Amino acid sequence: MFFTLKEFFDMVVMSLAIGFIFSDFFSTYKHRLPYYSQGRFDWNSFWFSVLLVAPTIILHEFGHKFTAMAFGLHAVFHAAYFWLLIAVLLKLIHSPFLFFVPAYVSIYGPASPGASALIAFAGPAVNLLLFLISKLVIPKASKRNLPYWMLFSKINFFFFIFNMLPIPGFDGFTVYFNLFKIIF
């Protein structure tokens, strides 16, 4: 089975939280969005944020999950409820700084350094692929959809670069650490 009911529930909750957290984050693009309304909660910006950011995160985590499964490991998608709550609170107090981990995949079973490196790289690789696909779509996008594809491109490029940083806890650290173990 590819997904459990709990994983699907976590994807929905994470997507809705992401929509709320980022509903006014893309303010420089709001004048380009056809349905932006000022003064009250903007459901269109909420759904725009869900459709923009949630696929970036979910597909990133699927990269990890399905690569781990290809190596015969058990992998489970989780919404990071604690971090989502922190991000919602930071948004509610209008914090100028926002850092959180919206989701993660738990992987069970032993993996070789090579498999671990590939599993860790799979998430950022999905973001790189989404970035490249969006770059192909942008020249053909309608004027109405162009802001979405431009933002989607930027977000996925950011996710790729950010996740490949060699900082403990990031995918990049796991990739580089395991490559180091293979080489030395």
Residue pairs with C-beta under 8 A, 6 or more apart in sequence:
3 77
4 76
7 76
7 77
7 78
10 77
10 78
10 79
10 103
11 54
11 58
11 77
11 79
11 103
13 79
13 81
13 84
14 54
14 57
14 58
14 79
14 80
14 84
14 102
14 103
15 50
15 54
15 58
16 50
17 79
17 84
17 87
17 88
17 102
18 49
18 50
18 53
18 54
18 57
18 102
19 46
19 47
19 49
19 50
19 53
19 54
20 46
20 49
20 88
20 91
21 49
21 84
21 87
21 88
21 91
21 98
22 49
22 52
22 53
23 41
23 42
23 45
23 46
23 49
24 42
24 45
25 49
26 45
26 48
26 49
26 52
26 151
29 147
29 151
30 36
30 45
32 146
32 147
33 44
33 45
33 48
33 147
34 144
35 44
36 42
36 44
36 45
37 44
48 148
51 148
52 148
52 151
52 152
52 155
53 155
55 130
56 127
56 130
56 152
56 155
56 156
56 159
57 102
57 103
57 159
58 77
58 103
59 126
59 127
59 130
60 123
60 124
60 126
60 127
60 159
60 163
61 77
61 103
61 104
61 105
61 123
62 77
62 126
63 122
63 123
63 124
63 125
63 126
64 75
64 105
64 107
64 119
64 120
64 122
64 123
64 171
65 75
65 76
65 77
65 105
66 75
66 122
67 118
67 119
67 122
68 74
68 75
68 105
68 107
68 111
68 119
69 75
71 111
71 115
71 118
71 119
72 109
73 107
73 108
73 109
73 111
73 115
73 119
74 107
74 108
74 109
75 105
75 106
75 107
75 108
76 105
76 106
76 108
77 103
77 104
77 105
78 103
78 104
78 105
78 106
79 102
79 103
80 100
80 101
80 102
80 103
80 104
83 100
83 101
83 102
84 100
84 102
86 100
87 98
87 100
87 102
90 97
90 98
90 100
91 98
107 119
111 119
113 178
113 179
113 181
113 182
114 178
114 182
116 174
116 178
117 174
117 175
117 178
117 179
117 182
119 174
120 171
120 172
120 174
120 175
120 178
121 171
121 175
123 163
123 171
124 159
124 160
124 163
124 164
124 171
124 172
125 160
127 156
127 157
127 159
127 160
127 163
128 156
128 157
128 160
130 152
130 156
131 153
131 156
131 157
131 160
134 149
134 152
134 153
134 156
135 153
137 149
138 146
138 149
138 150
138 153
141 148
141 149
162 170
163 170
163 171
163 172
164 170
164 171
164 172
164 175
165 172
165 173
166 172
166 173
166 176
167 173
